Amino acid sequence: MSILDLGTGPSRPSVGKKSTRIFLGFGLLIAVIGIGSTFASTISINANQDIEFGQGVQKSIFCGGDEKITVTPISSFANNEELGTFGFTGITISDIPAECSDRDFVVKVYDNNGGSQPLELSHTEEASMSLANVWWANGCPEDESGCRLSNSSLEDGYALVSASLEDYNLPVDIADVMADSPTSFTITFLSDVLSSEDVKKIVIETQNDTYGFDKCVELTDCTVNS
């Protein structure tokens, strides 16, 4: 998997959650790589230049064919005792194709130190998360027969977030997710987030669902087809 650089600059301390939101577009280049199944792909976002504000990044994603999604990282400004700094407080994924309904979107962030482990996105004294695994649902694609969402009213968009790749691990007080529209969701990091200067690589993977539909049924938001 090719991971591309995202911006340059010295590291700054992480910031807290009291902030004013502004949108931060990190980069103009994305690579899409298949990773072993029909509905799996990896997007790596980089800039190799100064960070641009107010810009999302568009690129085709494997589950959507030739259609493009837009990825917009979010930065918020916060004042601490020493200086003001920008924190990586969220990310919006929009223009999601219908074919990507009932899939997981896994977000990870890396620095430039060459390590294989992603950075910690948000933490409290009790818990932390180094990835955000979002189950996204928006009804059934028109050409998908036997869709398990056919009896569930999720056409306005529906999202759950987990701190685990394999099951539902609710990141209480660490992160939240909201379906903004039938084609977009936003993940918000809530506590002790990364400084935006430390974010050099953002990797988004799509994969088959590992927890979302079962949790949706448990919450009575989804109905199992009879």
KASUL-V219147 format. One record per backbone hydrogen bond with DSSP energy under -1.0 kcal/mol. CO is the residue of the C=O (numbers start at 1). NH is the residue of the N-H. E is the energy in kcal/mol with one decimal. If there is no record, write none. Layout:
{{CO:NH:E} {CO:NH:E}}
This chain:
{{5:47:-1.3} {15:193:-1.5} {20:77:-1.5} {22:75:-1.6} {23:54:-1.3} {25:52:-1.1} {29:46:-1.8} {31:44:-1.4} {33:42:-1.6} {37:40:-1.9} {41:206:-2.4} {42:33:-1.8} {43:204:-2.8} {44:31:-1.2} {45:202:-1.1} {46:29:-1.3} {52:25:-1.2} {57:71:-2.8} {59:69:-2.4} {61:64:-1.8} {62:65:-1.3} {64:67:-1.9} {67:61:-1.1} {69:59:-1.8} {70:94:-2.7} {71:57:-2.3} {72:92:-2.5} {73:24:-1.8} {74:89:-1.4} {74:90:-1.1} {75:22:-2.1} {76:87:-2.6} {77:20:-1.3} {78:85:-2.2} {83:80:-1.4} {85:78:-2.3} {86:196:-2.4} {87:76:-1.9} {87:89:-1.2} {89:189:-2.3} {90:74:-3.0} {91:187:-2.7} {92:72:-2.9} {93:185:-2.2} {94:70:-2.6} {97:100:-1.8} {98:101:-1.8} {103:136:-2.8} {104:207:-2.0} {105:134:-3.0} {106:205:-2.6} {107:132:-1.9} {108:203:-2.9} {109:119:-3.4} {110:200:-2.2} {110:201:-2.0} {122:129:-1.9} {127:124:-3.2} {129:121:-2.4} {129:122:-1.1} {132:107:-2.7} {133:162:-2.0} {134:105:-2.9} {135:160:-1.6} {136:102:-2.1} {136:103:-1.3} {137:158:-1.7} {141:144:-1.7} {147:150:-1.5} {149:152:-1.9} {152:154:-1.5} {154:157:-1.9} {158:137:-2.4} {160:135:-2.1} {162:133:-2.9} {169:163:-2.3} {170:172:-1.9} {171:174:-2.1} {171:175:-2.1} {174:190:-3.0} {176:188:-2.9} {178:186:-2.4} {181:184:-1.1} {183:96:-2.6} {184:180:-1.2} {184:181:-1.5} {185:93:-2.5} {186:178:-1.9} {187:91:-2.0} {188:176:-2.1} {191:123:-2.1} {193:15:-1.1} {194:88:-3.0} {195:198:-1.6} {201:110:-2.7} {202:45:-2.4} {203:108:-2.6} {204:43:-3.1} {205:106:-3.5} {206:41:-1.4} {207:104:-2.9} {211:215:-2.0} {212:216:-2.7} {213:217:-2.3} {214:218:-2.1} {215:219:-2.1} {216:221:-2.1} {216:222:-1.4} {217:220:-1.5}}
